[in-house]
Amino acid sequence: MSFYRQHLFFCTNQRPDGADRPSCGSCDSAQMRAYVKARVKELGLAGAGQVRVNTAGCLDRCEQGPCLVVYPDGIWYTFVDEDDLDEIIQSHLVENRVVERLRLPDAPIGC
């Protein structure tokens, strides 16, 4: 058994202005991570044996919008706002049901 049931990693990478690629950090991903971390704690889902929410550097999917990944499930999501994140929390973390409308493809684009 893993120390955490699920581990969420939020890309918060911020590239400099004029970079060739977009950045999740430009989409307020650090603030969105903080929101999820607080909500997970409020819902009593945080802690050993439960859910952990972390910051990650570049997860190399910034072209697909701000992203997060849930392990060990290996499910990648994009999101726009707190409503999207609330849906991920409720559906994926509480009900163990993937939010297909926010799910990123498993395979790299072009494969």
C-alpha positions as CSV (number, residue, x, y, z in Angstrom):
1,M,0.0,0.0,0.0
2,S,1.2,3.5,-0.9
3,F,1.6,6.1,1.8
4,Y,-1.1,8.2,0.0
5,R,-4.2,6.7,-1.7
6,Q,-3.9,9.4,-4.3
7,H,-1.3,12.1,-5.1
8,L,-2.1,15.1,-7.2
9,F,0.7,17.0,-8.9
10,F,-0.1,20.5,-10.3
11,C,2.3,21.9,-12.9
12,T,3.1,25.4,-11.7
13,N,6.0,26.0,-14.2
14,Q,6.4,29.7,-15.2
15,R,8.4,30.3,-18.4
16,P,9.8,33.8,-19.1
17,D,7.8,36.3,-21.3
18,G,8.4,35.6,-24.9
19,A,9.1,31.8,-24.4
20,D,8.3,29.5,-27.3
21,R,5.9,27.5,-25.2
22,P,3.0,28.4,-22.9
23,S,3.2,28.0,-19.1
24,C,0.7,26.5,-16.7
25,G,1.9,29.1,-14.2
26,S,0.4,31.8,-16.5
27,C,-3.0,30.2,-15.9
28,D,-2.9,30.7,-12.1
29,S,-2.0,27.1,-11.5
30,A,-0.3,27.8,-8.2
31,Q,-3.4,29.5,-6.9
32,M,-5.6,26.6,-8.2
33,R,-3.3,24.1,-6.5
34,A,-3.7,26.1,-3.2
35,Y,-7.4,26.0,-3.7
36,V,-7.5,22.2,-4.2
37,K,-5.2,21.7,-1.2
38,A,-7.5,23.7,1.0
39,R,-10.6,22.0,-0.3
40,V,-9.1,18.5,0.2
41,K,-8.2,19.5,3.8
42,E,-11.7,20.9,4.4
43,L,-13.3,17.7,3.2
44,G,-11.2,15.6,5.5
45,L,-9.5,13.9,2.5
46,A,-5.9,15.0,3.4
47,G,-3.3,13.1,5.3
48,A,-1.6,9.7,5.4
49,G,-3.5,7.0,3.6
50,Q,-5.6,9.6,1.9
51,V,-4.9,12.4,-0.6
52,R,-1.8,14.6,-1.0
53,V,-1.7,17.8,-3.2
54,N,1.7,19.0,-4.5
55,T,3.4,21.5,-6.7
56,A,5.4,20.1,-9.6
57,G,7.7,21.7,-12.0
58,C,7.0,21.4,-15.8
59,L,5.0,18.3,-16.5
60,D,5.6,18.9,-20.3
61,R,1.9,19.3,-21.3
62,C,1.5,23.1,-21.0
63,E,0.2,23.3,-24.6
64,Q,-2.9,21.5,-23.5
65,G,-3.8,24.1,-20.8
66,P,-2.9,24.1,-17.1
67,C,-2.6,20.5,-16.0
68,L,-2.5,18.2,-13.1
69,V,-2.0,14.5,-12.8
70,V,-3.5,12.1,-10.2
71,Y,-1.3,9.1,-9.2
72,P,-1.3,6.2,-8.9
73,D,-4.2,6.4,-11.3
74,G,-2.2,8.1,-14.0
75,I,-5.1,10.4,-15.0
76,W,-4.2,13.7,-16.4
77,Y,-6.6,16.7,-16.3
78,T,-6.8,20.2,-17.5
79,F,-9.0,22.9,-15.8
80,V,-10.2,26.4,-16.2
81,D,-11.5,27.4,-12.8
82,E,-12.5,26.3,-9.3
83,D,-15.7,24.7,-10.6
84,D,-13.6,22.3,-12.8
85,L,-11.4,21.6,-9.8
86,D,-14.5,21.0,-7.5
87,E,-15.7,18.5,-10.1
88,I,-12.4,16.7,-10.1
89,I,-12.4,16.6,-6.3
90,Q,-15.9,15.3,-6.0
91,S,-15.9,12.9,-9.0
92,H,-12.4,11.5,-9.0
93,L,-11.2,11.8,-5.4
94,V,-14.5,11.1,-3.6
95,E,-16.5,9.0,-6.0
96,N,-13.5,7.4,-7.8
97,R,-15.0,8.4,-11.2
98,V,-12.9,10.0,-13.9
99,V,-14.1,13.4,-15.2
100,E,-13.9,12.6,-18.9
101,R,-14.7,16.2,-20.1
102,L,-11.5,17.5,-18.3
103,R,-9.3,14.5,-19.0
104,L,-6.2,14.9,-21.2
105,P,-5.4,12.1,-23.6
106,D,-3.1,9.4,-22.3
107,A,-0.9,9.3,-25.5
108,P,1.1,12.3,-26.6
109,I,-0.5,14.4,-29.3
110,G,0.6,13.2,-32.7
111,C,1.0,9.5,-31.6
